[in-house]
Amino acid sequence: MKQAEKEIRLIATSHGCELYGYADLKGLTTGKLATFHRGISFVFQMEPWVMGQLAQGPTDAYSVLYEQVNLRIDALSAEVARALTRNGHQAWALPSSTRSDPVNIRGDFQHKTAATRAGLGWVGKNCQLLTRRWGPWVRLGTVLTDAPLETGKPIEKSLCGKCTKCIDACPAQALKGGSWRPGVDRDIILDAWACDRYKKDHFHRFHGGHNCGICTQACPVGQKILRK
């Protein structure tokens, strides 16, 4: 698979993606995705000056950035999926931001799961992926495949420690303070419905209430970028 990995690296670089990795997803994909035992996780940094302005909620600058980065992710994922298909493998590019299950507020597969299994970060108390380099000031993309890529070492515990900055900042009181580990139910960390209601009630003009960013802005791992 060295040739496939080389091609993926070239595609990622051409799209400006500095951080990506390969995940072993055996036992985690089900239904129509059951044949995909590998995941390629892509992490895009969000502009720090934009993220630093979200203490009171989303801004017009964030709304534009959110759309732009989603387009970059989807373009990268589609190109990688096409490359894998040309080489005889199955591949499925997950949309960057689509709720295929609006009732349970979920997509086809969690980008965060692929990222943690690839060793790119952990799930914080804000129920978002945190990277060591950028904290949660990121957006994620994922391509599922059956290509036997060499996988990274998963991260299997939260590194948030005793920090509660995101919990204290959440105006919806949707963050419950639970610590993540593989297999932990989302409800231990987040009341997704309280979060969703607050966004729709207060920030509906930002993509129909799909954006907030207050807990993301509050994270000290992200904040450290502004101090550099």
C-alpha positions as CSV (number, residue, x, y, z in Angstrom):
1,M,0.0,0.0,0.0
2,K,3.0,2.3,-0.1
3,Q,1.9,3.7,-3.5
4,A,-1.6,4.4,-2.3
5,E,-0.2,6.1,0.8
6,K,2.1,8.2,-1.3
7,E,-0.8,9.3,-3.5
8,I,-2.9,10.2,-0.5
9,R,0.0,12.3,0.9
10,L,0.3,14.2,-2.4
11,I,-3.4,14.8,-2.5
12,A,-3.6,16.0,1.1
13,T,-0.6,18.3,0.6
14,S,-2.2,19.8,-2.6
15,H,-5.3,20.7,-0.5
16,G,-3.3,22.2,2.3
17,C,-4.0,19.4,4.8
18,E,-1.1,19.2,7.3
19,L,-2.5,16.6,9.6
20,Y,-4.1,13.3,8.6
21,G,-3.8,9.6,9.6
22,Y,-5.1,6.1,9.0
23,A,-7.5,4.3,11.4
24,D,-8.4,0.7,12.0
25,L,-12.2,0.6,12.2
26,K,-12.8,-3.2,12.5
27,G,-15.9,-3.8,14.5
28,L,-17.0,-0.1,14.3
29,T,-18.6,0.1,10.9
30,T,-22.0,-1.4,10.5
31,G,-24.8,-1.7,7.9
32,K,-24.0,-0.2,4.5
33,L,-20.6,0.7,5.8
34,A,-19.7,-2.7,7.2
35,T,-17.2,-3.5,4.4
36,F,-15.0,-0.5,5.2
37,H,-12.4,-1.5,7.8
38,R,-10.1,1.5,7.4
39,G,-10.6,5.2,7.8
40,I,-8.5,8.1,6.5
41,S,-9.0,11.1,8.9
42,F,-8.1,14.6,7.8
43,V,-7.8,17.6,10.1
44,F,-7.9,21.2,9.0
45,Q,-6.9,24.0,11.3
46,M,-9.4,26.8,11.6
47,E,-8.1,30.4,11.5
48,P,-7.1,31.3,15.1
49,W,-8.2,34.9,14.9
50,V,-11.7,33.8,13.8
51,M,-12.0,31.1,16.5
52,G,-10.8,33.6,19.2
53,Q,-13.8,35.7,18.6
54,L,-16.5,33.1,19.4
55,A,-16.9,33.8,23.1
56,Q,-20.4,35.1,22.6
57,G,-21.3,32.7,19.7
58,P,-20.8,32.5,15.9
59,T,-19.8,35.5,13.8
60,D,-20.1,36.3,10.2
61,A,-16.4,35.6,9.7
62,Y,-16.8,32.2,11.3
63,S,-19.8,31.4,9.1
64,V,-17.8,32.1,6.0
65,L,-14.8,30.2,7.3
66,Y,-17.0,27.2,8.2
67,E,-18.4,27.0,4.7
68,Q,-15.0,27.5,3.1
69,V,-13.3,24.8,5.1
70,N,-16.2,22.4,4.6
71,L,-15.8,22.8,0.8
72,R,-12.0,22.1,1.1
73,I,-12.6,19.0,3.2
74,D,-15.3,17.7,0.8
75,A,-13.0,18.3,-2.2
76,L,-10.1,16.5,-0.6
77,S,-12.2,13.6,0.5
78,A,-13.7,13.2,-2.9
79,E,-10.3,13.2,-4.6
80,V,-8.9,10.6,-2.2
81,A,-11.9,8.4,-2.7
82,R,-11.6,8.6,-6.5
83,A,-7.9,7.7,-6.2
84,L,-8.6,4.6,-4.1
85,T,-11.4,3.5,-6.5
86,R,-9.0,3.8,-9.4
87,N,-6.6,1.5,-7.6
88,G,-9.3,-1.2,-7.1
89,H,-10.5,-0.4,-3.6
90,Q,-13.9,0.6,-2.2
91,A,-14.1,4.1,-0.8
92,W,-16.7,6.3,0.7
93,A,-16.1,10.0,1.3
94,L,-18.2,11.1,4.3
95,P,-19.7,14.6,4.0
96,S,-18.0,17.2,6.2
97,S,-21.2,18.3,7.9
98,T,-24.4,16.4,7.2
99,R,-26.9,14.9,9.6
100,S,-28.2,11.7,8.0
101,D,-30.0,11.0,11.2
102,P,-31.6,14.3,12.3
103,V,-33.6,12.7,15.1
104,N,-30.5,11.4,16.9
105,I,-28.4,14.3,15.6
106,R,-25.8,12.1,14.0
107,G,-24.1,11.5,10.6
108,D,-23.4,8.2,8.9
109,F,-20.2,7.8,10.9
110,Q,-18.4,9.9,13.5
111,H,-15.4,11.9,12.1
112,K,-14.1,12.0,15.7
113,T,-14.1,8.2,15.9
114,A,-11.9,7.9,12.8
115,A,-9.6,10.7,14.1
116,T,-9.1,9.1,17.6
117,R,-8.5,5.7,16.1
118,A,-5.9,7.2,13.8
119,G,-4.1,8.8,16.8
120,L,-4.8,12.4,15.8
121,G,-6.5,13.5,19.0
122,W,-9.0,12.7,21.8
123,V,-12.6,13.7,22.5
124,G,-12.8,16.5,25.0
125,K,-15.4,17.5,27.6
126,N,-16.9,19.6,24.9
127,C,-17.6,16.4,22.8
128,Q,-15.3,17.6,20.1
129,L,-12.0,16.3,18.8
130,L,-9.0,18.0,20.5
131,T,-5.6,17.8,18.8
132,R,-2.4,18.5,20.8
133,R,-1.4,21.1,18.2
134,W,-4.6,23.1,17.7
135,G,-7.0,21.9,20.4
136,P,-10.6,21.8,19.0
137,W,-10.0,24.7,16.6
138,V,-10.3,22.3,13.7
139,R,-12.7,20.7,11.2
140,L,-12.6,17.0,10.2
141,G,-13.0,14.9,7.1
142,T,-13.1,11.2,6.7
143,V,-12.8,8.7,3.9
144,L,-13.8,5.1,4.7
145,T,-12.2,2.4,2.6
146,D,-11.3,-1.3,2.4
147,A,-7.7,-0.6,1.4
148,P,-5.3,-2.3,3.9
149,L,-3.6,0.9,5.0
150,E,-1.0,0.9,7.8
151,T,-2.9,2.4,10.8
152,G,-1.7,4.7,13.5
153,K,-1.8,4.1,17.3
154,P,-5.2,5.0,18.7
155,I,-5.6,7.5,21.5
156,E,-7.9,5.9,24.0
157,K,-8.2,8.4,26.9
158,S,-9.1,12.0,27.4
159,L,-6.2,14.4,28.1
160,C,-8.4,17.2,29.4
161,G,-7.6,16.4,33.0
162,K,-9.6,18.5,35.5
163,C,-10.2,21.4,33.1
164,T,-13.8,22.5,32.9
165,K,-13.4,25.7,30.8
166,C,-15.8,24.5,28.1
167,I,-18.4,23.3,30.6
168,D,-18.4,26.6,32.4
169,A,-18.7,28.5,29.1
170,C,-21.6,26.6,27.6
171,P,-24.7,28.8,27.8
172,A,-27.0,25.8,27.1
173,Q,-25.6,23.9,30.1
174,A,-25.4,21.0,27.6
175,L,-22.0,19.7,28.7
176,K,-22.2,17.1,31.5
177,G,-18.6,16.9,32.5
178,G,-18.1,13.2,31.5
179,S,-14.7,12.0,30.4
180,W,-14.3,10.3,27.1
181,R,-12.9,6.9,26.4
182,P,-13.6,4.6,23.4
183,G,-17.1,3.3,23.5
184,V,-18.5,5.8,26.0
185,D,-22.0,6.9,25.2
186,R,-22.3,10.5,23.9
187,D,-24.9,11.2,26.5
188,I,-22.3,10.9,29.3
189,I,-20.5,14.0,27.8
190,L,-23.2,16.0,26.0
191,D,-26.9,16.6,26.0
192,A,-27.1,16.9,22.2
193,W,-30.7,18.0,22.2
194,A,-30.1,20.9,24.7
195,C,-27.2,22.0,22.5
196,D,-29.2,21.8,19.3
197,R,-32.2,23.7,20.8
198,Y,-30.0,26.5,22.1
199,K,-28.3,26.9,18.7
200,K,-31.6,27.0,16.8
201,D,-33.1,29.4,19.3
202,H,-30.2,31.8,19.5
203,F,-28.1,31.4,16.3
204,H,-30.6,30.3,13.7
205,R,-29.2,32.7,11.1
206,F,-25.9,30.8,11.1
207,H,-26.6,27.8,8.9
208,G,-30.0,27.2,10.4
209,G,-28.7,26.9,14.0
210,H,-25.9,24.4,13.3
211,N,-23.1,26.7,14.6
212,C,-22.2,28.0,18.0
213,G,-18.5,27.7,18.9
214,I,-18.6,29.1,22.5
215,C,-17.2,25.9,24.1
216,T,-14.7,25.6,21.3
217,Q,-13.4,29.1,21.9
218,A,-13.1,28.5,25.6
219,C,-10.7,25.6,25.3
220,P,-7.2,26.4,26.7
221,V,-5.6,24.0,24.2
222,G,-7.0,26.1,21.4
223,Q,-6.3,29.4,23.2
224,K,-2.6,28.7,23.4
225,I,-2.4,29.3,19.7
226,L,-3.2,33.0,20.2
227,R,-0.3,33.3,22.6
228,K,2.3,32.1,20.2
